[in-house]
Amino acid sequence: MKRTFLLIIAILIFLTPLFSEVYKTGVTASYYAEDFHGKRTSNGERFNMNDYTCAHKSLPFDTILRVTNLANGKTCEVRVNDRGPFVASREIDLSKAAAIKLGMIGSGTTIVKLEIVKRGPETKLSQQTAASASKIMEKLGGGGSSASNSGGAAKSASAKTSANSKSTTNAAKKPANLTPGTYWDIQLGAFSTKENAKEFARRLSRAGFTDIVLQTSASQGITRVAIKKVPASKVTDTQNQLAAAGFKDQTLRQRK
């Protein structure tokens, strides 16, 4: 009898990973890599782009997610150890290793299904960082990010690019109010730490862009990265060049 009971327990343990809870489907995944490798994640670990980890705005740390790339059917499992991505249209930020496994390196983003294989404990740190991120998203105009949690991110060194919900999804689309003679800032990211903003600005510079400015808002606790004072006549071309270089999350702000 005891042997039978132990056998049943062993079978249940073996089968547990096969069962999962569908968390969300049809959501966007992005990934982060070299620029954040070795920096602190929101749970205090060092980000290792070669590990199977991810950033999520609200799920508890150490939650195990099965991610399925709906474009090709490839899957992998990742562990939540960071907060982000701070872009309203994105649900999860994957490590480079996970992105490679899912076959999304070339595209940069992809549509995925997320299943919870194992939910992590609701620790104080998880709750605090989720609450912090929820506030950041509200300030950025992105609102909440999760059906079951408020969503959020800590002020982590591995925090990703963030843009508000008005970000340009089609860089070639010309706003109706590009009045000749006006000047515009093209915001490309907003960060909870200035260190991350500087790193992102260096990426822009290495890509050949100039007139890069950091705009810090003490009241909101974020630092924005933008291309400053672009003439109205050059805005669309500049946006297209940025998008071609991989900087697709853009927000236009007219200079006063």
N, C-alpha and C positions, 0 to 999 in steps of 0.2 A: 504493500500500500504506500509506504513512504517513498519507495523507488518510483512508483507511478506518479506520485505528487511532484517529486523533483523533476521528473521528465516533462511534465506539463509546464512547470515553471520555466524550465530551460527552453521549451518550444516557444512560450510566450515572449521570453526575452529575445529569442532569435527573430521572431516575427515582428517585434515592435517597430524596427526601422522601416518595415514595409508599409506601415499605416501612417498616414499623415493627414493633417488638416489643411484644406485649401484655404490659404489666407487671402490672396488676391490673384486675379488673372487679368491679362491685358494691360499690364502696367509697364512703365519704362525703366529699364536698368541701364546704368552707365558704369564706368570703371575708373579707378585711379591707380597710379603706378609710381614711376621713378621720382616724380617731384615730391612725393610724400613718404618714400621708403625710409624707414628708420625713425620717423617722427612719432610722437606720442599720439595714440588714439584716445578716444573719449573715456575708455575704461582703464587707461593708464599703461596699456601695453605699447610696445613699439610696433608700428605698422610694418609688416613684411609682405611685400607685393607678391611673393612666391607662396604664401600660405593661402588656404581657402577661407577667407574671411570677407566680411562686408560691413558697410555702414548702413544703418537704417535709422529713421528719425525717432521711432518710438518703441520698437520691440525690445524686450529685456536683453541685456547682454548675455552671451552664451546660448542664445536661442539658435538652434540648428535649422536652417532653411534649405529645402530642395528647390533649386531654381531651374526652370525649364525654358529654354529659348524657343519661343513659339514659331520662329522663322525656320528652324532646322531640326527641332526635336531634341537637341542635345541638352543634357542635364548635369548638374553637379550640386554638391551640398556645401554650404558655407556657414560659418559661425559669426554671429553679430558681435563685434567688438568696438564699433565706432558709431558716431552719429553723422547723419547726412543722408543723401545729398541735399544741399540747400538750394534746390531748384524745384519750383512748385510742380513742374510737370514730371518729375522723376521720383521713383519710389525707392530705389535701392542703388547703392554704389558698391561695386564688386572689386575685389583685388584683381591684379593683372592675371594671376594664375587661373582664377575662376573665369575671367573674360576669355582667356585662351581656350579653356575647356569648353566654353559655350560657343566658341567660334564667332565672337563679336568684336575682335580687335580692329578689324578693318572698318566696321561701321561706327564704332565708338559707343553707340547705344543700340538697344534692341527691346522688343516687346517680350515680356516673360510672364510665366505663372509662378507664383510663390506658394510653397507648401511648408507648413510648420511640422518638422519631424520631431523636434523636442523644444519645448518652450523653456527659456531660461528663467531663473528665479527673479522675482520682483524686488531687487535689492534697492537700497536707498540711493546708491549711485545711479542705477538705471533710471529710477524715477526722477532724480534731480536733473540728469542730462536730457532726458526726454522733455521735461518741463522747460528747460532753458531753450531747447530747440524750437519748441512750440512758439515761444515768445519771439525768437528770431524770425521764424516763418511769418508770423503775424506782422512784424515790422516790415518785412519784405513784400508783404501783400500776398503771400502764398497760402495763408490759412493753415488748418490742420492737415495732417497727412495720412491718417489711419482711421479705419472704420471702428477699431476697438480701442485706440489710444489717441491721445492728443497730438503725438508726434513731436520731434524736436531734436536738438543737437547741443552738445556741450561746446565750450570754447576750446576745441581740440586743435592741435597742430596739424592734424590730418584732415581738417574740415575742407570740404570741397567748394567749388565755385557755386555761387548762388545768385540767382536773378529773380526779380519779382514776377508775378503772374502775367504781367504785361510784356514779358520778353518777346522779342521778335522771333517768330518761328520760320519766317521766310525772309531772309536777309534782302532779297531782291524787291520786296514789297515796299513801295515808296509811300511814306505817310503823306496825307493830304496837306499837312501844314508845313511842309518844307519851303517856307517862304524865301525867295531870293534875298540875300543879304543877311540872313540869320546864321547863327553858329550853334553847333550841337555837340554834346558829349555823348559818346557811345559807351554805355556801361556794359562791361563784360563779366563782372563777377562781384560778389559781395561776401566778405569773410568775417568770421567772428574773432579772428586774430590777425594782427598786422603782419606778423611773420608770413602767414599764408598769402596775404595780399601781395607782399613784396616778391615772394616766390612766383606767383602768377604773373606779376608785372615783368619779371625777368624772362618768363616764357614768351610773353608778347614781344619783348625786345629781341630775343633770339630769333623770333619768327620774322623780324625785319620791320616791326611797327615802331613808330615814334610818337612823341607827344603823349606819353603815358602818364597818367596822374593818379595818385592815391587820394581818395576823399574820405576822411574819417568823420563819423558821426558819433560823438561821445554819448549823446542821449540814447541812441539806438544800440551802441556797443558794436558797431560793424564798420569795416573799412571797404569802400568800393574801389574797384579798379576800372578806369575808363580811358578811352582815347579822347583827348580834350580838344575843344574849339575846332571842330570840323565844319568847314563851310557847307551850307545847304547844298550847293552844287556838287559836292564831293561825297556827301553822306552815303548815297546808294552804292557808289563804287567802293567806298571804304568798307561798308558792311559786307559786300560780296567778297572782298579780299579777305576779310576776317573769317567769314564762313568757310571759304576755301582752305584756310589754314587750320580749320577745326574749331574756331571760336564762334560757335553758332548761337549761344545764348546772349542775346543783345537787348539792351533797353536804351532808347533814345531820350535824352533830356536836353531841352533847349537852354542855351546859356542866356542869362539875363544881362 
